[in-house]
Amino acid sequence: MKEYTTKKVEELLQSGVKLNLIDVREIKEVREGKIPGAVNIPLGQLEFRLKELEKEKEYVMVCRSGGRSGRAVQFLESYGYRAVNLAGGMLDWEGEVE
C-alpha cells in the first residue's frame, strides 16, 4: 500500500499541489478539525459513495491514526481506484486545520 507521511502531504499542499483528500473519520471527529479542502466520507459510507470518485484521480485517505484510512485504500484499490494512505493520520498532522 502506498503511503505518504503527514510532512510530505503538508509540503505538497504548501507548494500548491492540488491533492484529493478524503477524510474517512466520523462526522463528529471531523468537527474537531480537518485538513483544509478534505472531503468527509465516513468509512462506513465509502462503498455507497463510490460514484462521487473518479478512477483517473489519486486520493489521499485520512483518518485519526492511519488504520481506517488504510482499510479505505485497500477497499478503493479493490475497485480499481488509486489511493494513498496518510500514515499517522490526524494524530501526526501538524499542519493547518479547519
C-alpha positions in Angstrom: 0.0 0.0 0.0 1.3 3.4 -1.0 1.6 5.8 2.0 2.5 9.5 2.4 3.8 11.0 5.7 2.0 13.9 7.1 5.1 16.1 6.4 5.0 15.1 2.7 1.3 16.0 2.4 1.8 19.3 4.2 4.7 20.2 2.0 2.7 19.3 -1.2 -0.2 21.4 0.0 2.1 24.3 0.9 3.7 24.2 -2.6 0.3 24.5 -4.2 -0.2 20.8 -5.3 -3.9 20.0 -5.5 -4.5 16.8 -3.6 -7.8 14.9 -3.4 -8.1 14.4 0.3 -10.8 12.2 1.7 -11.3 12.1 5.5 -12.9 8.8 6.4 -13.5 9.7 10.1 -17.0 10.1 11.5 -18.7 13.4 11.2 -18.2 14.2 15.0 -14.5 13.6 14.7 -14.2 15.8 11.6 -15.9 18.7 13.5 -12.8 18.8 15.8 -10.7 19.8 12.8 -9.7 18.5 9.4 -7.1 19.2 6.7 -8.3 22.2 4.7 -10.0 21.0 1.5 -10.6 17.4 2.7 -13.9 15.9 1.8 -15.6 13.9 4.6 -16.8 10.5 3.6 -17.0 8.3 6.7 -15.5 4.8 6.1 -18.9 3.1 6.5 -20.4 5.2 3.7 -17.5 4.8 1.3 -18.9 1.9 -0.7 -22.2 3.8 -1.2 -20.5 7.0 -2.4 -18.0 5.5 -4.9 -19.9 7.3 -7.8 -18.5 10.6 -6.3 -15.0 9.5 -7.1 -13.1 9.3 -10.4 -10.8 6.4 -11.2 -8.3 8.7 -13.0 -7.6 10.7 -9.8 -5.4 9.7 -6.9 -7.0 10.1 -3.5 -5.2 10.6 -0.2 -7.1 8.9 2.6 -7.1 10.4 6.1 -8.3 9.2 9.4 -7.3 9.6 13.1 -4.2 7.3 13.1 -4.0 5.6 9.7 -5.9 2.4 10.4 -9.3 3.2 8.9 -7.7 5.1 6.0 -5.5 2.1 5.3 -8.7 0.0 5.1 -10.2 2.6 2.8 -7.2 2.4 0.5 -7.5 -1.3 0.2 -11.2 -1.1 -0.5 -10.7 1.6 -3.2 -7.8 -0.3 -4.8 -10.0 -3.5 -5.0 -12.4 -1.4 -7.2 -9.7 0.0 -9.4 -9.2 3.4 -7.8 -5.8 4.9 -7.0 -5.4 5.7 -3.3 -2.7 6.6 -0.8 -2.8 6.3 3.0 -1.9 9.2 5.2 0.5 7.4 7.6 -0.1 8.5 11.2 -3.3 10.3 10.3 -4.6 13.4 12.2 -2.7 12.4 15.3 0.6 13.2 13.5 -0.8 16.1 11.5 1.0 19.4 12.4 -0.3 21.5 9.6 -3.3 23.8 9.3 -6.7 22.5 10.2 -10.2 23.9 9.6 
